Amino acid sequence: MNRILLLAWRYIAFHRTISTILLVSITATLYLPITASILTNRMEQQLFARAETTPLIVGAKGSRFDLTLNALYFEARAPQLISMSEVEAVESSGLASAVPLHIGYRAQGYPLVGTTLEYFDLRKLAVAAGSNLGMLGDCLVGATVAEELGLQPGDRLLSDPENVFDIGGTYPLNMRVGGILEESGSPDDRAVFVDIKTVWVIAGIGHGHQELSQESDSGVLLLQTDSQVVANAALPQYTEVTPGNVGSFHFHSQSSDLPLTALIAVPHDNKSRVLLEGRFTDSGLRSQILRPSRVVEEMMAMVLQIKKIFDAGMLVFAITTGLFLVLVIVLSTRLRKREMHTMFKLGCSRLTIWKLQAAELGMVVFASVVAAGILTVVTLPLATDLIRNLII
């Protein structure tokens, strides 16, 4: 048997081109459906795991997919805004507690999530280093954000300007990193969290006042008299909350009118959930209530439909590869007819000749299985990023 394997290997090594073509074809036929299945399963697991820990989402009427993905993953297109009055309505019903969310701004390219401390209890997020949100302008960064940006508690993080060409727009907020969250293996690792009031400051709804008359840096001031203070371009072009000016920050809207992108409603029990959902069935309301698990089921149903088309294409590809393999074997047998005849005259039995051909094919198939397995193992660590790109 060892001699048969040696002869088979010699043949494969000599005919490198055709052996490589067979190897690539069979590897692709095995690898693609396996990888697609793994990615689909992981997508389903991650989506459902996140959705099942989010009881209900309330947001503006519109695309339920955008609303759900924005509230769960912070990356989809921001939905229409609702107001804090929705939070008051949910909590005054006595059926659930409400966790406000404002998602739409970014800090160094990462989603900036405005919320309250109840969010961290809901997601079971703990602070690994530093402290929790303690003052207006503080932020908590996810484990991935801290690692990629090299942040430590006490560092500064600047929010991204909404529009760099808007000269009259609000300045970015220079936030103090209060703490770093423990790694959770969820989208929270790639987010920056601030108090809901902080995100309103970034939106320009709330602001403080900088007393230029107290500015001690002469390089910042062009002119200073008893009645007039003029600053030059050296004045910092961002907003910063400090213990000295935090008391000057205020909002120019009623608290019930302040904007949110969504809120998470946490019912006290299943009965409260049903009653709360019933209150949003009135078509005249400007907001909608969603069960994220149901929305995810709809999304996965569409994904599985697409996967069926992909599977059908892979089946055609597999059949084509199989026919190509048969064609190669038949042509190879005919081309090697004289070779096999010579081997038969040298004393090899017909069974030995068939074993030789089977060994050659078996080696190629075995190498293809190994290659497909290696590619699959390499793909698994990248599955999370691939899923994220597929979702959004």
C-alpha positions in Angstrom: 0.0 0.0 0.0 2.9 2.3 0.8 4.2 1.8 -2.7 0.8 2.6 -4.2 0.7 5.8 -2.2 4.2 6.7 -3.3 3.4 6.2 -7.0 0.2 8.2 -6.6 2.1 11.1 -4.9 4.7 11.0 -7.7 1.9 11.3 -10.3 0.2 14.2 -8.5 3.5 16.0 -8.1 4.4 15.6 -11.8 1.0 16.8 -13.0 0.9 19.9 -10.8 -1.4 22.0 -13.0 -4.3 19.6 -13.2 -3.8 18.6 -9.5 -4.0 22.2 -8.4 -7.1 22.9 -10.4 -8.8 19.9 -8.8 -7.6 20.9 -5.4 -9.0 24.5 -5.7 -12.3 23.3 -7.2 -13.0 20.7 -4.5 -11.8 23.0 -1.7 -14.1 25.8 -2.9 -17.0 23.4 -3.1 -16.5 22.3 0.5 -15.5 25.6 2.0 -18.1 28.0 0.8 -21.3 26.2 2.0 -19.6 25.3 5.3 -18.6 29.0 5.9 -22.0 30.3 4.9 -23.6 27.9 7.3 -21.3 28.9 10.2 -21.8 32.6 9.5 -25.6 32.3 9.3 -25.7 30.3 12.6 -23.4 32.8 14.3 -25.5 35.7 13.0 -28.6 34.1 14.3 -27.1 33.4 17.7 -25.7 37.0 18.1 -28.9 38.7 16.9 -31.2 36.6 19.1 -28.9 36.9 22.2 -28.9 40.7 21.9 -32.6 40.8 21.1 -33.7 38.5 24.0 -32.0 40.8 26.5 -33.9 43.8 25.2 -37.6 43.4 26.2 -39.2 46.2 24.2 -38.1 49.1 22.1 -40.1 52.3 21.6 -39.3 54.7 18.8 -40.7 56.8 16.0 -42.9 55.1 13.4 -41.0 54.1 10.3 -38.6 51.2 9.5 -38.7 48.7 12.3 -35.5 47.2 11.1 -33.6 50.6 11.3 -35.1 51.3 14.7 -34.1 47.8 16.1 -30.6 47.7 14.6 -29.9 51.3 15.8 -31.0 50.5 19.3 -29.3 47.2 19.5 -26.1 47.7 17.4 -25.7 51.5 17.3 -24.8 51.4 13.6 -27.9 51.5 11.4 -29.3 54.7 10.1 -30.6 56.8 13.0 -34.5 56.8 13.0 -36.7 59.8 13.5 -36.5 61.4 16.9 -39.0 61.0 19.8 -39.0 63.0 23.0 -38.5 62.4 26.7 -42.3 62.6 27.0 -42.3 59.0 25.8 -40.1 58.0 28.8 -42.5 59.8 31.1 -45.5 58.1 29.5 -44.0 54.6 29.9 -42.9 55.1 33.5 -46.2 56.8 34.5 -48.1 53.8 33.2 -46.7 51.7 36.0 -46.1 48.9 33.6 -42.5 49.2 32.9 -39.3 51.2 33.5 -37.7 53.1 30.6 -34.1 53.4 29.5 -33.6 56.4 27.2 -31.3 56.2 24.2 -29.8 58.8 21.9 -27.7 57.2 19.2 -26.4 59.1 16.2 -23.2 61.0 17.1 -19.7 59.5 17.0 -16.4 59.9 18.8 -13.2 59.0 16.8 -15.5 57.0 14.5 -17.1 55.0 17.2 -20.8 55.2 18.1 -21.6 57.6 20.8 -24.5 56.4 23.0 -26.3 58.7 25.3 -28.2 56.9 28.0 -28.6 56.5 31.8 -27.0 54.3 34.4 -30.0 51.8 34.1 -28.6 50.8 30.7 -25.5 49.3 32.3 -27.7 47.3 34.7 -29.8 46.0 31.9 -26.8 44.9 29.8 -24.9 43.7 32.9 -21.9 45.9 32.0 -19.3 46.4 34.7 -16.5 49.0 34.9 -13.0 47.3 34.6 -11.0 50.5 35.3 -11.8 53.9 36.5 -15.3 54.9 37.6 -18.8 55.1 36.3 -20.4 58.3 34.8 -20.1 60.9 37.5 -20.3 64.3 35.8 -21.7 66.0 32.7 -19.0 65.5 30.0 -17.7 62.2 31.3 -17.7 59.1 29.1 -17.3 55.3 29.5 -15.6 53.5 26.6 -16.0 49.9 25.6 -13.1 47.5 25.9 -12.4 47.5 22.1 -12.5 51.2 21.9 -10.0 51.6 24.8 -7.7 49.0 23.2 -7.7 50.5 19.7 -7.4 54.1 20.8 -5.0 53.4 23.7 -7.3 55.1 26.2 -7.0 55.1 30.0 -9.2 56.6 32.7 -8.5 60.4 32.9 -7.7 60.7 29.2 -9.6 63.0 26.8 -11.8 61.9 23.9 -13.2 64.4 21.3 -16.6 63.8 19.8 -16.7 64.0 16.0 -18.2 67.2 14.5 -21.5 66.5 12.8 -20.6 68.6 9.8 -17.1 70.0 9.3 -18.5 72.5 6.8 -21.1 73.9 9.2 -19.3 77.0 10.4 -22.2 78.1 12.6 -22.6 74.6 14.1 -21.8 73.4 17.6 -18.3 72.6 18.6 -17.2 69.0 19.4 -17.2 68.0 23.0 -13.9 67.3 24.7 -15.0 64.4 27.0 -13.1 63.0 30.0 -12.7 59.2 30.0 -14.2 58.3 33.4 -13.8 54.5 33.0 -13.4 51.5 30.7 -16.0 48.8 30.6 -15.2 45.1 30.9 -15.3 43.2 27.6 -18.7 41.7 27.0 -18.4 40.3 23.5 -21.2 42.6 22.3 -21.6 45.8 20.4 -21.1 47.6 23.7 -17.4 46.9 23.3 -17.2 49.2 20.3 -19.2 52.1 21.7 -18.6 55.2 23.8 -21.2 55.9 26.5 -22.2 59.2 27.9 -25.0 60.5 30.1 -28.1 61.5 28.1 -27.6 65.1 29.1 -24.1 65.0 27.7 -25.3 64.0 24.2 -27.8 66.9 24.3 -24.8 69.2 24.9 -23.2 67.7 21.8 -26.4 68.3 19.9 -26.2 72.0 20.9 -29.5 71.8 22.9 -27.6 72.5 26.1 -24.5 74.6 26.5 -22.4 76.5 29.1 -20.6 79.8 29.0 -16.9 80.4 29.0 -15.9 83.5 30.8 -13.3 85.1 28.6 -12.7 87.8 31.2 -11.2 85.1 33.4 -8.9 83.8 30.6 -5.3 84.1 31.8 -3.5 83.1 28.6 -2.5 86.3 26.9 -2.0 84.4 23.6 -5.7 83.8 23.4 -6.9 87.4 23.9 -6.6 90.1 21.3 -8.1 92.9 23.3 -9.3 93.2 26.9 -10.8 96.3 28.4 -13.3 96.9 31.1 -16.2 96.7 28.7 -14.9 94.4 25.9 -13.0 91.1 25.6 -11.9 89.9 22.1 -10.4 86.4 21.6 -8.3 85.2 18.6 -8.2 81.9 16.8 -6.1 80.3 19.6 -9.3 80.0 21.6 -10.1 76.2 21.8 -12.6 75.3 19.2 -14.4 72.7 21.3 -16.7 72.5 24.3 -15.3 71.2 27.5 -17.1 70.5 30.8 -15.0 71.2 33.9 -15.8 71.3 37.6 -15.5 75.1 37.3 -18.0 75.6 34.5 -20.4 72.6 34.9 -22.8 74.8 36.8 -23.2 77.1 33.8 -24.5 74.4 31.5 -28.3 74.6 30.9 -30.9 73.5 28.3 -33.2 75.7 26.3 -36.0 73.2 26.0 -38.6 71.7 28.3 -37.3 68.3 29.7 -40.3 66.5 28.1 -39.3 68.0 24.7 -35.7 66.9 24.7 -34.9 64.4 21.9 -34.2 60.6 21.9 -33.8 58.1 19.1 -35.4 55.4 21.1 -36.1 54.0 24.5 -35.9 50.5 26.0 -39.0 49.6 28.0 -38.5 46.9 30.7 -41.9 45.6 31.7 -42.4 44.4 35.3 -43.9 41.1 34.1 -45.4 39.4 31.0 -48.8 40.8 31.7 -47.4 44.3 31.8 -45.6 43.7 28.5 -48.9 42.8 26.8 -50.7 45.8 28.3 -48.0 48.2 27.3 -47.9 46.9 23.7 -51.7 47.3 23.6 -51.3 51.0 24.4 -49.3 51.5 21.2 -51.7 49.9 18.8 -53.5 53.2 18.2 -52.6 54.2 14.7 -52.8 57.9 15.7 -49.7 57.6 17.9 -46.4 59.0 16.5 -44.4 56.2 18.1 -44.3 52.4 17.8 -43.4 49.6 20.2 -41.4 46.6 19.0 -40.3 43.2 20.4 -36.8 43.0 19.1 -36.9 39.2 19.1 -39.8 39.3 16.6 -38.0 41.8 14.4 -34.9 39.6 14.4 -37.0 36.6 13.4 -38.2 38.6 10.4 -34.7 39.6 9.5 -33.4 36.0 9.8 -36.3 34.8 7.6 -35.1 37.1 4.9 -31.5 36.0 5.4 -32.5 32.4 5.2 -34.3 33.1 2.0 -31.2 34.6 0.5 -29.2 31.7 1.9 -31.5 29.3 0.0 -30.6 31.0 -3.2 -27.0 30.9 -2.3 -27.3 27.1 -1.5 -29.0 26.5 -4.8 -26.1 28.2 -6.5 -23.6 26.2 -4.5 -25.5 23.0 -5.4 -25.1 23.9 -9.1 -21.4 24.6 -8.5 -20.9 21.3 -6.7 -22.6 19.4 -9.5 -20.4 21.2 -12.0 -17.3 20.4 -10.0 -18.4 16.8 -9.8 -18.9 16.5 -13.5 -15.6 18.2 -14.1 -14.0 15.7 -11.8 -15.6 12.8 -13.7 -14.4 14.3 -17.0 -10.9 14.6 -15.7 -10.9 11.0 -14.5 -12.3 9.7 -17.8 -9.8 11.7 -19.9 -7.0 10.8 -17.6 -7.9 7.1 -17.9 -7.8 7.3 -21.7 -4.6 9.3 -21.8 -3.0 6.8 -19.4 -4.2 3.8 -21.2 -0.7 2.9 -22.6 0.8 3.6 -19.1 -1.7 1.3 -17.4 -1.2 -1.4 -20.1 2.6 -1.2 -19.5 2.0 -1.6 -15.7 -0.2 -4.6 -16.4 2.5 -6.2 -18.5 5.0 -5.6 -15.6 2.8 -7.7 -13.4 0.4 -5.2 -11.8 -3.1 -6.6 -11.4 -6.1 -4.6 -12.6 -7.1 -4.2 -9.0 -3.7 -2.6 -8.2 -4.1 -0.2 -11.1 -7.6 0.8 -9.8 -6.1 1.2 -6.3 -3.5 3.5 -7.7 -6.0 5.7 -9.4 -8.2 5.7 -6.3 -5.2 6.7 -4.2 -4.5 9.7 -6.5 -8.0 10.9 -6.3 -8.1 10.2 -2.6 -5.0 12.3 -2.0 -6.5 15.3 -3.8 -9.8 15.0 -2.0 -8.0 14.6 1.4 -5.9 17.7 0.7 -9.0 19.6 -0.3 -10.8 18.7 2.9 -7.7 19.8 4.9 -7.5 23.0 3.0 -11.2 23.7 3.5 -10.8 23.0 7.2 -7.9 25.4 7.6 -9.7 28.1 5.7 -12.8 27.6 7.9 -10.7 27.8 11.1 -9.0 31.0 9.8 -12.4 32.4 9.0 -14.0 31.8 12.4 -12.1 34.6 14.3 -13.2 37.0 11.5 -16.8 35.9 11.8 -17.8 38.7 14.1 -16.6 41.4 11.7 -18.1 39.6 8.8 -21.4 39.4 10.6 -21.3 43.1 11.5 -20.7 44.0 7.9 -23.5 41.8 6.7 -26.0 43.2 9.3 -25.3 46.8 8.5 
